[in-house]
């Protein structure tokens, strides 16, 4: 009997969860050879790009509403993003309820804007089993704590991308421990990465292995302002050092202004969002992650797969579990002094030391392949 696995993950910006959901749905269909049928719920057209790409592929997309206007409004900043989440809740309530009543998927995996499916599942009785995906440390106030304590009683399983996140959640004591499961994210899509990493990069001024690279949304979380201020100090003593930053976000103008005021435009390059980051990674000297928090840090895994050494903050909750002591170099989160010290260590790595780090890391990141994710997830939905 074919089991239907549906995914709920409405999104308003380019976040790593999108890739995880897409890869998870693909993996369940591809490796099960017909045992599972996966379907991604598209609330307001946010999955349109992927549905066009997968027209000949294994993933089905189910459009929940006819609303298209959300694309016209900004998602930047706390107020606008929260307003969009409220609108998503309101326009999706009855369509999601109707979908669960009529389609009756065996499982509904929920990732983003989880309050809606949790609320609907709490007040109605459906045959579908809910699997909640937790990323990061939930911010708990009294109302949310009470709501989750009741809602999670009707949730089948709760999965986590890192052990630190799982253990932090366990301390909240709002769900039975037997429901809490560690499932690594499906990050590595081998054929896709190999194909993309060897494509030429569009910036002619970026020479082979002549720059370090940082990738992510230009937000407070990614801590790029901190990174630029650190590089500003390093450039004073080493004017040949170069850093490429790939990404877009609300801090773009502020970051650009700092670079301009510091007169380091010839050292630090803001090149915007790129569909393909693997060729830039493959062409770099090393990857740097300056985030204040991650869970687990997709681009760390992608950099390692491209044989690129990694320098990362020891932020919660992913990098420490991936890098450890022998798979890269960690610096004290948000410490300028420690970053500069560790950067010089990173910059002076010998070929043997780089190979040692990347070899150890590549053995570990097998956990993040689509096939490993499929094997872990099928234990929950078989």
N, C-alpha and C positions, 0 to 999 in steps of 0.2 A: 504493500500500500504506500502511495506517495504522500509524504507529509508536507504541508505548506508552512513555510517559515516566513513571517512578515517582519519587516523592519520599520520602526518609527524613528526618524531622525531629521525633523525639519530644522533648517539652518539658515542664518541670515548673513553669514560671512564664510570665507575660506578657512576652515579649521581642520585639524588633522582627523577629527572624528568622521568627516565625510569619506575620506579615503578608507578608513577602517570599516565603515559600514558597507561601502561598495565592494571592498575586497572580501569581506566576510560572506556577503550574499553570493558573490562569484564562486568562492571556494566551496561553499556547501553544495551548490549546483554542480560544479565542475567535477569535484572528486567523488561525489556520492553516486554518480552515474545513474541518475534518474530516481534515486530514493527520496530526494528532497526537491521541492519547488520553492524557490525564494522569490519574494516580492517586496519591493521598496515602496513605501507610501509617500507619494509626492503631494504635499499639501497645497502649495501655491505656485508650482512651477520651478521650485528651487533645484529639482533634480533633472530638469529638461536637458541640460548639457550632457549628462551621463546617459539619459535615455536615448539620445541621438547616437552617442558613441556605441551603445550596446544594442542597437537595432538588430544586429545579426548575432548577438551573444545570448547568454543564458539567463540574464536577469530580466525580470518583468517589473515594470513600474506602474503603480496604480494611482491615478490622479484622484485625490480626495475632494477637492473643491475647484470651482471655476474662477476663483479670485486670482488676479494677476497684478494688482496694484502695489503689493508690498515691495516689488523690485524698484519702484519709483522713489522710494523714500530712503533717506540715509539710515545706516545702521551704526554709525560712529557715535561713540560716547555712551555712557550709562543710561541716560534718559531715553534716547531713541531706540537703543537695543531692547530695553525693558518694555517700551511701548509696543514694539513689534512682537515680542513674546506674548504679551497680553492679547494682541489681535489674533495671533496664531491660535491661542487657546480658545478664543470666542468663535472664530470661523470654523474650527475643526471639531468642536464638541460633538455636534450631531452627525457630521459625516463619519467620524471615527466610530461612534457608537453604532451607526448603521452598518459600517463595514464589518465590525466584529460580530454583529447579529446575523448578517447575511452570508459573509464569506467564511466565517468560523475557522480561521487558520489555527493549526495546532499550537503554534507558539507565536507570540509577538515580542520581539526584541526591541527594547526602547533605550535610546541613547541621549537625545537632546529634547528640551522642553518636556521633561518626563512627568511634570506635575499633572498634565492632562490625562494621559493614559492611566496613571496611578489613581487619579480621582474617579475616572469612569469605571475602572476595574473595582474600586472600593464600593461604589454605590449600586452597581449592577452586577449581575451574575452572567459571565460568559464562559464558553467552553475553552477558549484560548488561554494558554498558560503564559503569564507574563515573566519575561527575563529582563531584569533591570541591569544596565551597565553603568557603573559608577566610575568616573574619572576625577581625580583630584580630591581635595578635602571639602566635603559639603559644609556650607556655612549654616549653622543651626541656630535659629531663634526658637522661642517657646512654641509658636504656632506651627512652624515647620517640624519641630521635634514631635509634637503630638500627632500631626497629620501623617508623618512617615511611620510612626509607631503603629498606627492603625492600618495604613495603606500597605505596608510591607508584610502584614499578616496574610494578605491575599496574593502576594507575589511568589512565584514558583522558585526562582533562583536569582541571586545577585552576583554579578561577575565584576572582576577588578583587573586592571592592567598591570599592577605592581603589588608586591607584598606589603610595602609600606602603606599604600592606600587601603588595602584590605584590613591590615591590623589597626589603622586609625579608625576605620569604620566600625570594627568590632568593639572598640572601646566605647562607642556611643550606646551600645546595648539597646538598639531599637529593632533588631531582627535576630532571629534564631541563627546560631553559628553554622548549623548544617546547611543553611541556604547560601552561605558565602563561598564563592568559588574563584580561584585564580585562573584567568584565561588570557594568554598573551595576545596582543593585537596582531592582526594580519598585515604586516608592513611590507614585507619583501615579496614582490611579484617579479620573480627572477628574470624571465624573458623580457619583460617590459623595461626593467632597469638596464639590462645589458644593451638593449637596442638604443635606449636614450642616452646613455652615458658616453657613447662614442660619437655622438653628433657634434658638429662644430658649434662653437659659441658665437654669438652675433657681435660681441664687442671686440673689435680688432686690436684695441689697446691693451687687452689682458693677455699677457704672455704666459706660456706653459709653466706651471709650478712657480709663479712669480707672486702669488697673492694668497692670503688667508681668506676664508669665507665664513659668513654668518647668514643664516636663513631663518625667516619667520615674519609674522605680522609685526608691524611697527607699533607695538603696544607697550604698556608699562610692564607686563609680564615678561616680555622678551629682553627688557633691560638694555636696549641698544644705546641709550644715552650714556649709561655707565661704561659700556664697551668703548664708545668713541672717546670718552674722556680718558680712559686708560691708554688707548692708542695714541692720543694726543701727546701723552707723556713719553711713550716709547719712541714716537717719531722724532722727538727732540734729539735723542741720542742715536737713532738709526733712521735717517731720512729716506731710506730705500724701502722700508716696510710698507706693504699695501694690504688693504682690507676691502673686500667686496661684500656688500650687504644686499641680499635679495629679499624683497617683501614690500608690502604696502600697508597703510594703516593710519590711524589718527595722529600719530606722532611724526609723520613724514616731514611736515614743514619745520617743526622744532629741531629735528635731527639735521635736516639740511642747513638750517641757520647756524647751528653749532659748528658744523663742518666748515661753513663759509667764514664765520667769525674767527675760527682757529687757523684759517688759511692752510687747510690740509686737503683741499679738493683733489690734489694730485696723488694723495695717499689713500683716501677713503672714497669709495664709489658706491652711490645709491643707484641701483639699476632697476628698481621696481619689481613687480611680480613676474615670475616666469613659470610657464606651464611645465617646462623641463628644467629641473635644477641639477639633474645627475651629471650632465656634461660640465657644468660649472664646478661641481664637487670633484669630478674626475680630473679636472684641469688644475686644481688648487694644491697648495702646500699642506693645508690642514683645515679642519673644521673647528669653529669656536662657538660654543653655546654659552650665553651669558644670562640665561633666564633666572627669574626669581623663583619659579616653580614650573614643573613639567610633569606629565603623566602619560606615557613614560618618556617622551621625547623622540618622535618619529624620525626626525632628520638625523639624530645621532646614529640610529640603526642604518639609515640609508647611506650615511657617510662611511660607516664601517664596511658596508657591503661593497662600496666603491674603493676599498683599500685606502681610505683617507684617515690619517691619525686624528684623534679628537682631544680637544681641551675643553672641559666643561665645568660649570659651577656645580658644587655639590648640593644643589637645591633639592627640595622635596619635589616629586617623590620617585622619579624615574632614573636620572643619570647615574646615581650611586650604584643602582642594581645592574646597570648595563656596563658601566666603565670599571667599577670596582678598583682594585689596586694594580691590576696588571693588564688592563685593556685600554688605557689612555691616561690622561692626567686630569685630576680634579683640583679646582681652586676653591677657596672659601667663598661662599655665596656673598656677592655684593662687596667684597673686600678688594679695594683698588691695589693695596700693597701686595696682597697675596696673588692677585691676578698678574701683576707685572712680573713678580718673581717666577711664577709658574710659566708665564709666556716665554721668558728667556730660556727656561728649561725646555719648553716645547720647541722653540725655534732652533735650539742647538742639538736636537735629537740626532743621533747617528742613524745610518740606514739600518743597522742591525736592531737598534732600539725601536725604530718605527715598525719594522717587520714583526718584531716580537709583540708589540701592542696590537697591531692589526690582526695578526694570526690568532692570538688569544681571544680577541673580540669577535672575530668571524665565527669561531667555534661556538661562542655563546649565542649569537644572534640567530642561530638556526631555529631558536624558539619562536622567532617572529616571522617565519615563513607562512604562506597561505596554507600549506599542507599541514603544518603543525597546529595551526589555528583550527583547521577543519577537524583534526583528530580530537582536539580538546572539546570543541563545541558539540560534536556529534554524540559525545557521552551524555550531554544534557538533553538532547532532543531526539535521541534514538528511540 
